[in-house]
């Protein structure tokens, strides 16, 4: 009998290499998938922790600007580089209930005085000209007397002024800048209201 030619040996070797390669491919695919998922999870974690966070509006305290059920993205990075400004819509934790967050609008800034009298908001003794309040304020709460805001303190109100627990309420009070989670930035639901929220 004749021995196998070098060509036949090459074919056998090639077949064996292909079989080995095919055996390794599923492992490579799994490892590649695990690596890809790991990268996605890491990026998601970094975005949620340092850049943005999804949240939803519960209740009517920010009507007509925001409605119950609205889905938002909160910008968590801007305040790392600049201070909050008047009329920003912010998210902050409710100090008396874990995992509960409030969303309100900044009205008073550090160093200012705030008072509510005859339904008007006074900042440093001057009537604040603003268009966000849904109604004339009936209950000034803590702001019936002048409130002096100290360093890093903010006075916040809901746009639906007569249906909002905010800085007028002793359970909320003034908000410290260090406690602010971020600024409401983008409404993603409902789709017909999708867009960046106007603060000014």
N, CA and C atoms as an extended XYZ file, in Angstrom:
600
Properties=species:S:1:pos:R:3:atomname:S:1:resname:S:1:resid:I:1 pbc="F F F"
N         0.848       -1.197        0.000 N   UNK     1
C         0.000        0.000        0.000 CA  UNK     1
C         0.874        1.233        0.000 C   UNK     1
N         0.373        2.215       -0.618 N   UNK     2
C         1.100        3.474       -0.685 CA  UNK     2
C         0.826        4.299        0.566 C   UNK     2
N         1.809        4.999        1.048 N   UNK     3
C         1.626        5.907        2.190 CA  UNK     3
C         0.862        7.151        1.773 C   UNK     3
N         0.429        7.882        2.769 N   UNK     4
C        -0.314        9.116        2.469 CA  UNK     4
C         0.635       10.186        1.966 C   UNK     4
N         0.171       10.913        0.999 N   UNK     5
C         0.989       11.998        0.457 CA  UNK     5
C         1.048       13.152        1.443 C   UNK     5
N         2.018       14.021        1.229 N   UNK     6
C         2.159       15.202        2.098 CA  UNK     6
C         0.912       16.075        2.009 C   UNK     6
N         0.268       16.078        0.860 N   UNK     7
C        -0.956       16.874        0.669 CA  UNK     7
C        -2.043       16.357        1.578 C   UNK     7
N        -2.184       15.016        1.684 N   UNK     8
C        -3.205       14.415        2.536 CA  UNK     8
C        -2.935       14.740        4.001 C   UNK     8
N        -1.627       14.682        4.379 N   UNK     9
C        -1.272       15.022        5.757 CA  UNK     9
C        -1.626       16.482        6.066 C   UNK     9
N        -1.373       17.344        5.097 N   UNK    10
C        -1.715       18.755        5.269 CA  UNK    10
C        -3.213       18.929        5.461 C   UNK    10
N        -4.004       18.175        4.665 N   UNK    11
C        -5.464       18.263        4.769 CA  UNK    11
C        -5.926       17.805        6.145 C   UNK    11
N        -5.304       16.678        6.636 N   UNK    12
C        -5.679       16.159        7.959 CA  UNK    12
C        -5.349       17.190        9.036 C   UNK    12
N        -4.155       17.785        8.949 N   UNK    13
C        -3.749       18.800        9.928 CA  UNK    13
C        -4.687       20.000        9.887 C   UNK    13
N        -5.020       20.409        8.666 N   UNK    14
C        -5.930       21.553        8.525 CA  UNK    14
C        -7.284       21.260        9.141 C   UNK    14
N        -7.793       20.014        8.913 N   UNK    15
C        -9.083       19.624        9.485 CA  UNK    15
C        -9.022       19.641       11.011 C   UNK    15
N        -7.903       19.128       11.573 N   UNK    16
C        -7.757       19.099       13.020 CA  UNK    16
C        -7.695       20.518       13.595 C   UNK    16
N        -6.994       21.402       12.902 N   UNK    17
C        -6.892       22.793       13.364 CA  UNK    17
C        -8.253       23.483       13.323 C   UNK    17
N        -9.022       23.193       12.280 N   UNK    18
C       -10.356       23.779       12.169 CA  UNK    18
C       -11.256       23.294       13.290 C   UNK    18
N       -11.147       21.981       13.623 N   UNK    19
C       -11.961       21.427       14.709 CA  UNK    19
C       -11.584       22.071       16.042 C   UNK    19
N       -10.255       22.245       16.260 N   UNK    20
C        -9.807       22.889       17.489 CA  UNK    20
C       -10.292       24.340       17.554 C   UNK    20
N       -10.226       25.023       16.417 N   UNK    21
C       -10.658       26.419       16.345 CA  UNK    21
C       -12.152       26.526       16.638 C   UNK    21
N       -12.930       25.589       16.078 N   UNK    22
C       -14.373       25.591       16.319 CA  UNK    22
C       -14.683       25.304       17.780 C   UNK    22
N       -13.876       24.437       18.401 N   UNK    23
C       -14.082       24.127       19.818 CA  UNK    23
C       -13.773       25.344       20.682 C   UNK    23
N       -12.780       26.151       20.236 N   UNK    24
C       -12.415       27.340       21.011 CA  UNK    24
C       -13.381       28.508       20.787 C   UNK    24
N       -14.016       28.556       19.622 N   UNK    25
C       -14.896       29.676       19.271 CA  UNK    25
C       -16.021       29.912       20.268 C   UNK    25
N       -16.764       28.858       20.702 N   UNK    26
C       -17.834       29.089       21.683 CA  UNK    26
C       -17.300       29.708       22.979 C   UNK    26
N       -16.118       29.263       23.404 N   UNK    27
C       -15.518       29.823       24.618 CA  UNK    27
C       -15.204       31.297       24.402 C   UNK    27
N       -14.636       31.611       23.243 N   UNK    28
C       -14.324       33.001       22.916 CA  UNK    28
C       -15.587       33.848       22.870 C   UNK    28
N       -16.640       33.278       22.286 N   UNK    29
C       -17.902       34.019       22.192 CA  UNK    29
C       -18.466       34.314       23.576 C   UNK    29
N       -18.430       33.301       24.459 N   UNK    30
C       -18.938       33.492       25.821 CA  UNK    30
C       -18.105       34.539       26.558 C   UNK    30
N       -16.776       34.411       26.447 N   UNK    31
C       -15.889       35.364       27.112 CA  UNK    31
C       -16.101       36.780       26.568 C   UNK    31
N       -16.283       36.867       25.258 N   UNK    32
C       -16.539       38.169       24.642 CA  UNK    32
C       -17.844       38.771       25.135 C   UNK    32
N       -18.875       37.927       25.256 N   UNK    33
C       -20.175       38.389       25.737 CA  UNK    33
C       -20.084       38.852       27.194 C   UNK    33
N       -19.371       38.075       28.023 N   UNK    34
C       -19.196       38.442       29.431 CA  UNK    34
C       -18.460       39.782       29.540 C   UNK    34
N       -17.419       39.947       28.742 N   UNK    35
C       -16.655       41.201       28.744 CA  UNK    35
C       -17.539       42.375       28.324 C   UNK    35
N       -18.328       42.178       27.271 N   UNK    36
C       -19.223       43.223       26.766 CA  UNK    36
C       -20.252       43.626       27.824 C   UNK    36
N       -20.873       42.622       28.459 N   UNK    37
C       -21.870       42.908       29.498 CA  UNK    37
C       -21.224       43.648       30.666 C   UNK    37
N       -19.999       43.239       31.020 N   UNK    38
C       -19.276       43.903       32.105 CA  UNK    38
C       -19.031       45.369       31.800 C   UNK    38
N       -18.633       45.669       30.566 N   UNK    39
C       -18.392       47.057       30.162 CA  UNK    39
C       -19.683       47.868       30.225 C   UNK    39
N       -20.784       47.283       29.719 N   UNK    40
C       -22.080       47.971       29.736 CA  UNK    40
C       -22.514       48.269       31.172 C   UNK    40
N       -22.365       47.281       32.063 N   UNK    41
C       -22.750       47.472       33.464 CA  UNK    41
C       -21.892       48.535       34.126 C   UNK    41
N       -20.601       48.543       33.820 N   UNK    42
C       -19.711       49.557       34.390 CA  UNK    42
C       -20.098       50.952       33.931 C   UNK    42
N       -20.346       51.101       32.627 N   UNK    43
C       -20.742       52.411       32.095 CA  UNK    43
C       -22.062       52.848       32.699 C   UNK    43
N       -23.014       51.913       32.812 N   UNK    44
C       -24.315       52.227       33.418 CA  UNK    44
C       -24.147       52.689       34.854 C   UNK    44
N       -23.317       51.982       35.611 N   UNK    45
C       -23.055       52.352       37.008 CA  UNK    45
C       -22.461       53.763       37.099 C   UNK    45
N       -21.481       54.046       36.246 N   UNK    46
C       -20.831       55.356       36.276 CA  UNK    46
C       -21.809       56.469       35.912 C   UNK    46
N       -22.675       56.211       34.922 N   UNK    47
C       -23.654       57.219       34.517 CA  UNK    47
C       -24.648       57.476       35.641 C   UNK    47
N       -25.185       56.396       36.237 N   UNK    48
C       -26.176       56.542       37.302 CA  UNK    48
C       -25.574       57.221       38.526 C   UNK    48
N       -24.308       56.883       38.832 N   UNK    49
C       -23.671       57.413       40.032 CA  UNK    49
C       -23.212       58.847       39.866 C   UNK    49
N       -22.641       59.180       38.705 N   UNK    50
C       -21.985       60.479       38.570 CA  UNK    50
C       -22.596       61.411       37.538 C   UNK    50
N       -23.379       60.911       36.614 N   UNK    51
C       -23.840       61.754       35.507 CA  UNK    51
C       -25.347       61.982       35.528 C   UNK    51
N       -26.124       60.949       35.435 N   UNK    52
C       -27.571       61.116       35.364 CA  UNK    52
C       -28.301       59.966       36.020 C   UNK    52
N       -29.528       60.218       36.398 N   UNK    53
C       -30.338       59.184       37.053 CA  UNK    53
C       -31.791       59.340       36.617 C   UNK    53
N       -32.422       58.221       36.375 N   UNK    54
C       -33.828       58.251       35.984 CA  UNK    54
C       -34.699       58.314       37.235 C   UNK    54
N       -35.740       59.140       37.179 N   UNK    55
C       -36.680       59.239       38.292 CA  UNK    55
C       -38.063       59.544       37.742 C   UNK    55
N       -39.069       59.418       38.585 N   UNK    56
C       -40.419       59.736       38.135 CA  UNK    56
C       -41.091       60.668       39.133 C   UNK    56
N       -42.028       61.438       38.634 N   UNK    57
C       -42.756       62.399       39.451 CA  UNK    57
C       -43.964       61.711       40.070 C   UNK    57
N       -44.106       61.878       41.372 N   UNK    58
C       -45.255       61.327       42.084 CA  UNK    58
C       -45.977       62.468       42.784 C   UNK    58
N       -47.227       62.671       42.454 N   UNK    59
C       -47.982       63.756       43.075 CA  UNK    59
C       -48.150       64.953       42.147 C   UNK    59
N       -48.767       65.993       42.673 N   UNK    60
C       -49.163       67.143       41.850 CA  UNK    60
C       -48.471       68.440       42.256 C   UNK    60
N       -47.435       68.355       43.104 N   UNK    61
C       -46.848       69.583       43.660 CA  UNK    61
C       -46.106       70.439       42.644 C   UNK    61
N       -45.753       69.864       41.480 N   UNK    62
C       -45.023       70.651       40.481 CA  UNK    62
C       -45.872       70.982       39.260 C   UNK    62
N       -47.173       70.730       39.315 N   UNK    63
C       -48.029       71.143       38.196 CA  UNK    63
C       -48.049       72.679       38.123 C   UNK    63
N       -48.115       73.257       36.963 N   UNK    64
C       -48.335       72.634       35.662 CA  UNK    64
C       -47.038       72.303       34.921 C   UNK    64
N       -45.912       72.500       35.578 N   UNK    65
C       -44.630       72.233       34.925 CA  UNK    65
C       -44.403       70.746       34.732 C   UNK    65
N       -44.606       69.978       35.805 N   UNK    66
C       -44.453       68.534       35.774 CA  UNK    66
C       -45.725       67.887       36.284 C   UNK    66
N       -46.062       66.741       35.720 N   UNK    67
C       -47.292       66.050       36.096 CA  UNK    67
C       -46.980       64.706       36.730 C   UNK    67
N       -47.924       64.216       37.494 N   UNK    68
C       -47.802       62.895       38.110 CA  UNK    68
C       -47.542       61.847       37.024 C   UNK    68
N       -46.513       61.038       37.226 N   UNK    69
C       -46.187       60.003       36.251 CA  UNK    69
C       -45.119       60.386       35.254 C   UNK    69
N       -44.749       61.659       35.190 N   UNK    70
C       -43.670       62.061       34.285 CA  UNK    70
C       -42.386       61.315       34.640 C   UNK    70
N       -41.658       60.884       33.604 N   UNK    71
C       -40.359       60.228       33.791 CA  UNK    71
C       -39.264       61.215       33.403 C   UNK    71
N       -38.277       61.378       34.297 N   UNK    72
C       -37.233       62.376       34.090 CA  UNK    72
C       -35.844       61.766       34.188 C   UNK    72
N       -34.886       62.462       33.570 N   UNK    73
C       -33.475       62.192       33.802 CA  UNK    73
C       -32.932       63.352       34.629 C   UNK    73
N       -32.315       63.012       35.746 N   UNK    74
C       -31.746       64.022       36.638 CA  UNK    74
C       -30.260       64.178       36.313 C   UNK    74
N       -29.859       65.416       36.055 N   UNK    75
C       -28.458       65.756       35.790 CA  UNK    75
C       -27.716       65.842       37.116 C   UNK    75
N       -26.778       64.910       37.339 N   UNK    76
C       -26.065       64.862       38.615 CA  UNK    76
C       -24.657       65.450       38.529 C   UNK    76
N       -24.294       65.979       37.360 N   UNK    77
C       -22.914       66.424       37.193 CA  UNK    77
C       -22.755       67.953       37.210 C   UNK    77
N       -23.780       68.698       36.788 N   UNK    78
C       -23.653       70.150       36.670 CA  UNK    78
C       -23.231       70.803       37.976 C   UNK    78
N       -23.833       70.383       39.096 N   UNK    79
C       -23.542       71.028       40.368 CA  UNK    79
C       -22.181       70.652       40.937 C   UNK    79
N       -21.463       69.805       40.242 N   UNK    80
C       -20.073       69.554       40.631 CA  UNK    80
C       -19.183       70.688       40.151 C   UNK    80
N       -19.681       71.469       39.190 N   UNK    81
C       -18.871       72.528       38.586 CA  UNK    81
C       -19.450       73.927       38.805 C   UNK    81
N       -20.718       74.003       39.171 N   UNK    82
C       -21.326       75.318       39.420 CA  UNK    82
C       -22.418       75.177       40.462 C   UNK    82
N       -22.737       76.301       41.104 N   UNK    83
C       -23.768       76.301       42.136 CA  UNK    83
C       -25.154       76.318       41.506 C   UNK    83
N       -26.150       75.797       42.217 N   UNK    84
C       -27.531       75.905       41.732 CA  UNK    84
C       -27.923       77.380       41.591 C   UNK    84
N       -28.830       77.652       40.684 N   UNK    85
C       -29.307       79.023       40.482 CA  UNK    85
C       -30.822       79.080       40.675 C   UNK    85
N       -31.315       80.276       40.836 N   UNK    86
C       -32.748       80.455       41.039 CA  UNK    86
C       -33.543       79.870       39.873 C   UNK    86
N       -34.634       79.228       40.210 N   UNK    87
C       -35.593       78.595       39.301 CA  UNK    87
C       -35.156       77.202       38.830 C   UNK    87
N       -33.963       76.756       39.206 N   UNK    88
C       -33.603       75.364       38.899 CA  UNK    88
C       -34.595       74.422       39.582 C   UNK    88
N       -34.966       73.365       38.873 N   UNK    89
C       -35.808       72.311       39.467 CA  UNK    89
C       -34.867       71.229       39.974 C   UNK    89
N       -34.885       71.004       41.276 N   UNK    90
C       -33.908       70.104       41.881 CA  UNK    90
C       -34.574       68.894       42.535 C   UNK    90
N       -33.777       67.849       42.711 N   UNK    91
C       -34.210       66.637       43.401 CA  UNK    91
C       -33.348       66.489       44.652 C   UNK    91
N       -34.001       66.222       45.784 N   UNK    92
C       -33.276       66.078       47.048 CA  UNK    92
C       -33.998       65.066       47.934 C   UNK    92
N       -33.294       64.455       48.874 N   UNK    93
C       -33.924       63.437       49.722 CA  UNK    93
C       -34.817       64.066       50.785 C   UNK    93
N       -35.911       63.387       51.100 N   UNK    94
C       -36.774       63.787       52.210 CA  UNK    94
C       -36.150       63.226       53.479 C   UNK    94
N       -35.808       64.111       54.404 N   UNK    95
C       -34.975       63.698       55.540 CA  UNK    95
C       -35.662       62.762       56.524 C   UNK    95
N       -36.994       62.666       56.459 N   UNK    96
C       -37.689       61.838       57.445 CA  UNK    96
C       -38.142       60.476       56.913 C   UNK    96
N       -37.836       60.205       55.638 N   UNK    97
C       -38.262       58.926       55.081 CA  UNK    97
C       -37.219       58.439       54.086 C   UNK    97
N       -36.644       57.280       54.375 N   UNK    98
C       -35.589       56.742       53.530 CA  UNK    98
C       -36.111       56.405       52.145 C   UNK    98
N       -35.266       56.621       51.145 N   UNK    99
C       -35.582       56.321       49.738 CA  UNK    99
C       -36.766       57.126       49.218 C   UNK    99
N       -37.011       58.295       49.819 N   UNK   100
C       -38.050       59.201       49.338 CA  UNK   100
C       -37.385       60.508       48.935 C   UNK   100
N       -37.717       60.974       47.733 N   UNK   101
C       -37.076       62.178       47.202 CA  UNK   101
C       -38.147       63.186       46.794 C   UNK   101
N       -37.814       64.466       46.962 N   UNK   102
C       -38.709       65.540       46.561 CA  UNK   102
C       -38.135       66.238       45.337 C   UNK   102
N       -39.035       66.809       44.547 N   UNK   103
C       -38.621       67.617       43.402 CA  UNK   103
C       -39.320       68.968       43.529 C   UNK   103
N       -38.521       70.033       43.600 N   UNK   104
C       -39.044       71.389       43.806 CA  UNK   104
C       -38.216       72.382       43.012 C   UNK   104
N       -38.677       73.645       43.031 N   UNK   105
C       -37.965       74.708       42.321 CA  UNK   105
C       -37.252       75.625       43.329 C   UNK   105
N       -36.014       75.959       43.024 N   UNK   106
C       -35.258       76.882       43.887 CA  UNK   106
C       -35.801       78.296       43.727 C   UNK   106
N       -36.109       78.918       44.863 N   UNK   107
C       -36.614       80.292       44.875 CA  UNK   107
C       -35.632       81.225       45.580 C   UNK   107
N       -35.121       80.797       46.732 N   UNK   108
C       -34.185       81.626       47.487 CA  UNK   108
C       -32.794       81.030       47.499 C   UNK   108
N       -31.776       81.908       47.394 N   UNK   109
C       -30.381       81.486       47.303 CA  UNK   109
C       -29.612       81.814       48.586 C   UNK   109
N       -28.461       81.175       48.803 N   UNK   110
C       -27.666       81.453       49.993 CA  UNK   110
C       -27.381       82.950       50.166 C   UNK   110
N       -27.546       83.421       51.401 N   UNK   111
C       -27.284       84.824       51.707 CA  UNK   111
C       -28.490       85.734       51.555 C   UNK   111
N       -29.557       85.234       50.933 N   UNK   112
C       -30.753       86.055       50.729 CA  UNK   112
C       -31.731       85.890       51.892 C   UNK   112
N       -32.670       86.849       51.973 N   UNK   113
C       -33.802       86.682       52.877 CA  UNK   113
C       -35.033       86.356       52.046 C   UNK   113
N       -35.904       85.524       52.598 N   UNK   114
C       -37.141       85.126       51.919 CA  UNK   114
C       -38.313       85.346       52.861 C   UNK   114
N       -39.359       85.941       52.326 N   UNK   115
C       -40.597       86.083       53.088 CA  UNK   115
C       -41.768       86.000       52.123 C   UNK   115
N       -42.868       85.435       52.601 N   UNK   116
C       -44.095       85.384       51.799 CA  UNK   116
C       -45.164       86.147       52.554 C   UNK   116
N       -45.702       87.162       51.908 N   UNK   117
C       -46.732       87.996       52.535 CA  UNK   117
C       -47.752       88.396       51.485 C   UNK   117
N       -49.031       88.307       51.846 N   UNK   118
C       -50.126       88.658       50.923 CA  UNK   118
C       -50.017       87.901       49.602 C   UNK   118
N       -49.553       86.658       49.677 N   UNK   119
C       -49.464       85.831       48.476 CA  UNK   119
C       -48.254       86.100       47.603 C   UNK   119
N       -47.429       87.056       47.988 N   UNK   120
C       -46.247       87.418       47.199 CA  UNK   120
C       -44.979       86.879       47.866 C   UNK   120
N       -43.985       86.574       47.018 N   UNK   121
C       -42.676       86.144       47.516 CA  UNK   121
C       -41.747       87.352       47.512 C   UNK   121
N       -41.106       87.589       48.633 N   UNK   122
C       -40.155       88.691       48.743 CA  UNK   122
C       -38.750       88.129       48.924 C   UNK   122
N       -37.850       88.559       48.056 N   UNK   123
C       -36.435       88.213       48.165 CA  UNK   123
C       -35.679       89.488       48.506 C   UNK   123
N       -35.015       89.483       49.657 N   UNK   124
C       -34.306       90.673       50.147 CA  UNK   124
C       -35.215       91.900       50.151 C   UNK   124
N       -36.474       91.674       50.512 N   UNK   125
C       -37.423       92.780       50.647 CA  UNK   125
C       -38.085       93.217       49.358 C   UNK   125
N       -37.719       92.605       48.231 N   UNK   126
C       -38.298       92.977       46.926 CA  UNK   126
C       -39.173       91.839       46.406 C   UNK   126
N       -40.328       92.211       45.833 N   UNK   127
C       -41.226       91.191       45.282 CA  UNK   127
C       -40.518       90.449       44.143 C   UNK   127
N       -40.566       89.137       44.202 N   UNK   128
C       -39.954       88.314       43.157 CA  UNK   128
C       -40.890       88.245       41.960 C   UNK   128
N       -40.383       88.645       40.808 N   UNK   129
C       -41.166       88.574       39.581 CA  UNK   129
C       -40.910       87.215       38.928 C   UNK   129
N       -41.872       86.312       39.053 N   UNK   130
C       -41.713       84.976       38.478 CA  UNK   130
C       -43.053       84.467       37.973 C   UNK   130
N       -42.986       83.511       37.067 N   UNK   131
C       -44.211       83.061       36.393 CA  UNK   131
C       -44.497       81.584       36.622 C   UNK   131
N       -43.791       80.961       37.546 N   UNK   132
C       -43.932       79.518       37.706 CA  UNK   132
C       -45.067       79.114       38.635 C   UNK   132
N       -45.376       79.967       39.605 N   UNK   133
C       -46.417       79.620       40.560 CA  UNK   133
C       -47.768       79.451       39.894 C   UNK   133
N       -48.444       78.372       40.231 N   UNK   134
C       -49.735       78.086       39.597 CA  UNK   134
C       -50.830       78.979       40.170 C   UNK   134
N       -50.719       79.294       41.467 N   UNK   135
C       -51.761       80.087       42.119 CA  UNK   135
C       -51.128       81.066       43.107 C   UNK   135
N       -51.915       82.015       43.555 N   UNK   136
C       -51.469       82.903       44.623 CA  UNK   136
C       -51.303       82.064       45.888 C   UNK   136
N       -50.214       82.293       46.610 N   UNK   137
C       -49.915       81.484       47.795 CA  UNK   137
C       -50.863       81.854       48.934 C   UNK   137
N       -51.585       80.843       49.426 N   UNK   138
C       -52.512       81.064       50.542 CA  UNK   138
C       -51.832       80.916       51.895 C   UNK   138
N       -50.909       79.952       51.988 N   UNK   139
C       -50.272       79.649       53.273 CA  UNK   139
C       -48.765       79.893       53.185 C   UNK   139
N       -48.267       80.933       53.833 N   UNK   140
C       -46.827       81.213       53.784 CA  UNK   140
C       -46.003       80.266       54.643 C   UNK   140
N       -46.647       79.561       55.573 N   UNK   141
C       -45.930       78.627       56.438 CA  UNK   141
C       -44.797       79.306       57.185 C   UNK   141
N       -43.635       78.655       57.193 N   UNK   142
C       -42.474       79.201       57.898 CA  UNK   142
C       -42.046       80.553       57.352 C   UNK   142
N       -42.386       80.819       56.087 N   UNK   143
C       -41.953       82.067       55.448 CA  UNK   143
C       -42.856       83.244       55.788 C   UNK   143
N       -43.822       83.061       56.687 N   UNK   144
C       -44.612       84.205       57.162 CA  UNK   144
C       -43.680       85.196       57.856 C   UNK   144
N       -42.646       84.664       58.513 N   UNK   145
C       -41.585       85.497       59.072 CA  UNK   145
C       -40.389       85.422       58.131 C   UNK   145
N       -39.593       86.451       58.125 N   UNK   146
C       -38.438       86.486       57.234 CA  UNK   146
C       -37.463       85.350       57.557 C   UNK   146
N       -37.061       84.630       56.519 N   UNK   147
C       -36.084       83.555       56.659 CA  UNK   147
C       -34.751       84.037       56.094 C   UNK   147
N       -33.726       83.989       56.910 N   UNK   148
C       -32.381       84.333       56.449 CA  UNK   148
C       -31.675       83.050       56.018 C   UNK   148
N       -31.339       82.983       54.748 N   UNK   149
C       -30.640       81.799       54.235 CA  UNK   149
C       -29.140       81.936       54.482 C   UNK   149
N       -28.586       80.905       55.102 N   UNK   150
C       -27.157       80.907       55.378 CA  UNK   150
C       -26.405       80.295       54.199 C   UNK   150
N       -25.096       80.187       54.362 N   UNK   151
C       -24.257       79.594       53.322 CA  UNK   151
C       -24.733       78.171       53.016 C   UNK   151
N       -24.869       77.860       51.733 N   UNK   152
C       -25.269       76.529       51.253 CA  UNK   152
C       -26.726       76.192       51.564 C   UNK   152
N       -27.560       77.195       51.878 N   UNK   153
C       -28.983       76.957       52.137 CA  UNK   153
C       -29.835       77.515       50.998 C   UNK   153
N       -30.868       76.748       50.623 N   UNK   154
C       -31.760       77.128       49.528 CA  UNK   154
C       -33.204       77.010       49.995 C   UNK   154
N       -34.025       77.942       49.523 N   UNK   155
C       -35.463       77.918       49.808 CA  UNK   155
C       -36.158       77.440       48.549 C   UNK   155
N       -36.968       76.383       48.668 N   UNK   156
C       -37.605       75.787       47.488 CA  UNK   156
C       -39.123       75.781       47.634 C   UNK   156
N       -39.788       75.856       46.501 N   UNK   157
C       -41.251       75.777       46.445 CA  UNK   157
C       -41.669       74.841       45.323 C   UNK   157
N       -42.830       74.224       45.468 N   UNK   158
C       -43.445       73.517       44.357 CA  UNK   158
C       -44.184       74.524       43.498 C   UNK   158
N       -44.289       74.275       42.204 N   UNK   159
C       -45.002       75.218       41.325 CA  UNK   159
C       -46.491       75.262       41.628 C   UNK   159
N       -47.023       74.157       42.111 N   UNK   160
C       -48.426       74.107       42.522 CA  UNK   160
C       -48.462       74.529       43.999 C   UNK   160
N       -48.310       75.820       44.209 N   UNK   161
C       -47.971       76.377       45.515 CA  UNK   161
C       -48.896       75.965       46.658 C   UNK   161
N       -50.158       75.779       46.388 N   UNK   162
C       -51.098       75.460       47.463 CA  UNK   162
C       -51.307       73.960       47.653 C   UNK   162
N       -50.545       73.157       46.905 N   UNK   163
C       -50.617       71.701       47.046 CA  UNK   163
C       -49.215       71.121       47.144 C   UNK   163
N       -48.325       71.829       47.840 N   UNK   164
C       -46.931       71.412       47.882 CA  UNK   164
C       -46.362       71.470       49.293 C   UNK   164
N       -45.678       70.404       49.682 N   UNK   165
C       -44.885       70.412       50.910 CA  UNK   165
C       -43.474       70.819       50.510 C   UNK   165
N       -43.058       71.998       50.930 N   UNK   166
C       -41.764       72.536       50.501 CA  UNK   166
C       -41.104       73.276       51.655 C   UNK   166
N       -40.267       74.261       51.358 N   UNK   167
C       -39.514       74.938       52.421 CA  UNK   167
C       -40.394       75.691       53.408 C   UNK   167
N       -41.654       75.871       53.076 N   UNK   168
C       -42.580       76.502       54.038 CA  UNK   168
C       -42.961       75.533       55.145 C   UNK   168
N       -42.808       74.249       54.874 N   UNK   169
C       -43.235       73.198       55.792 CA  UNK   169
C       -42.073       72.806       56.704 C   UNK   169
N       -42.289       72.742       58.021 N   UNK   170
C       -41.206       72.362       58.943 CA  UNK   170
C       -40.585       70.997       58.636 C   UNK   170
N       -41.343       70.081       58.017 N   UNK   171
C       -40.800       68.757       57.713 CA  UNK   171
C       -39.811       68.800       56.549 C   UNK   171
N       -39.809       69.903       55.808 N   UNK   172
C       -38.886       70.061       54.680 CA  UNK   172
C       -37.848       71.129       55.016 C   UNK   172
N       -38.322       72.339       55.272 N   UNK   173
C       -37.416       73.433       55.624 CA  UNK   173
C       -36.480       73.819       54.498 C   UNK   173
N       -35.429       74.542       54.849 N   UNK   174
C       -34.455       74.933       53.827 CA  UNK   174
C       -33.656       73.707       53.409 C   UNK   174
N       -33.150       73.741       52.179 N   UNK   175
C       -32.400       72.619       51.619 CA  UNK   175
C       -30.919       72.987       51.567 C   UNK   175
N       -30.089       72.071       51.987 N   UNK   176
C       -28.641       72.295       51.927 CA  UNK   176
C       -28.106       71.828       50.577 C   UNK   176
N       -27.229       72.644       50.014 N   UNK   177
C       -26.664       72.312       48.707 CA  UNK   177
C       -26.009       70.951       48.677 C   UNK   177
N       -25.374       70.568       49.778 N   UNK   178
C       -24.680       69.272       49.830 CA  UNK   178
C       -25.648       68.101       49.720 C   UNK   178
N       -26.945       68.355       49.974 N   UNK   179
C       -27.935       67.279       49.928 CA  UNK   179
C       -28.641       67.166       48.576 C   UNK   179
N       -28.416       68.135       47.700 N   UNK   180
C       -29.099       68.118       46.401 CA  UNK   180
C       -28.536       66.991       45.534 C   UNK   180
N       -29.419       66.130       45.050 N   UNK   181
C       -29.013       65.013       44.187 CA  UNK   181
C       -28.630       65.518       42.802 C   UNK   181
N       -29.411       66.439       42.277 N   UNK   182
C       -29.139       66.961       40.946 CA  UNK   182
C       -30.289       67.812       40.449 C   UNK   182
N       -30.197       68.183       39.200 N   UNK   183
C       -31.167       69.074       38.567 CA  UNK   183
C       -31.994       68.299       37.555 C   UNK   183
N       -33.315       68.430       37.642 N   UNK   184
C       -34.188       67.789       36.651 CA  UNK   184
C       -33.825       68.355       35.281 C   UNK   184
N       -33.455       67.476       34.368 N   UNK   185
C       -32.895       67.931       33.097 CA  UNK   185
C       -33.765       67.582       31.888 C   UNK   185
N       -34.146       66.311       31.775 N   UNK   186
C       -34.817       65.852       30.556 CA  UNK   186
C       -36.056       65.048       30.909 C   UNK   186
N       -37.183       65.395       30.271 N   UNK   187
C       -38.398       64.590       30.429 CA  UNK   187
C       -38.416       63.567       29.301 C   UNK   187
N       -38.462       62.280       29.683 N   UNK   188
C       -38.444       61.219       28.667 CA  UNK   188
C       -39.804       60.556       28.504 C   UNK   188
N       -40.740       60.854       29.407 N   UNK   189
C       -42.087       60.296       29.308 CA  UNK   189
C       -43.063       61.252       29.983 C   UNK   189
N       -44.231       61.477       29.395 N   UNK   190
C       -44.767       60.878       28.158 CA  UNK   190
C       -44.041       61.412       26.919 C   UNK   190
N       -44.099       60.616       25.856 N   UNK   191
C       -43.343       60.940       24.653 CA  UNK   191
C       -43.766       62.262       24.029 C   UNK   191
N       -45.040       62.614       24.161 N   UNK   192
C       -45.493       63.862       23.535 CA  UNK   192
C       -44.974       65.095       24.284 C   UNK   192
N       -44.361       64.885       25.464 N   UNK   193
C       -43.755       65.996       26.209 CA  UNK   193
C       -42.240       65.826       26.316 C   UNK   193
N       -41.696       64.925       25.523 N   UNK   194
C       -40.256       64.658       25.566 CA  UNK   194
C       -39.471       65.938       25.291 C   UNK   194
N       -38.455       66.188       26.111 N   UNK   195
C       -37.601       67.353       25.841 CA  UNK   195
C       -36.902       67.840       27.093 C   UNK   195
N       -35.957       68.749       26.882 N   UNK   196
C       -35.199       69.348       27.979 CA  UNK   196
C       -36.097       70.323       28.720 C   UNK   196
N       -36.044       70.270       30.040 N   UNK   197
C       -36.889       71.133       30.870 CA  UNK   197
C       -36.306       72.548       30.916 C   UNK   197
N       -37.182       73.533       30.824 N   UNK   198
C       -36.745       74.930       30.911 CA  UNK   198
C       -36.735       75.349       32.377 C   UNK   198
N       -35.627       75.943       32.788 N   UNK   199
C       -35.475       76.388       34.171 CA  UNK   199
C       -35.562       77.908       34.297 C   UNK   199
N       -35.196       78.599       33.256 N   UNK   200
C       -35.182       80.060       33.328 CA  UNK   200
C       -36.367       80.663       32.578 C   UNK   200
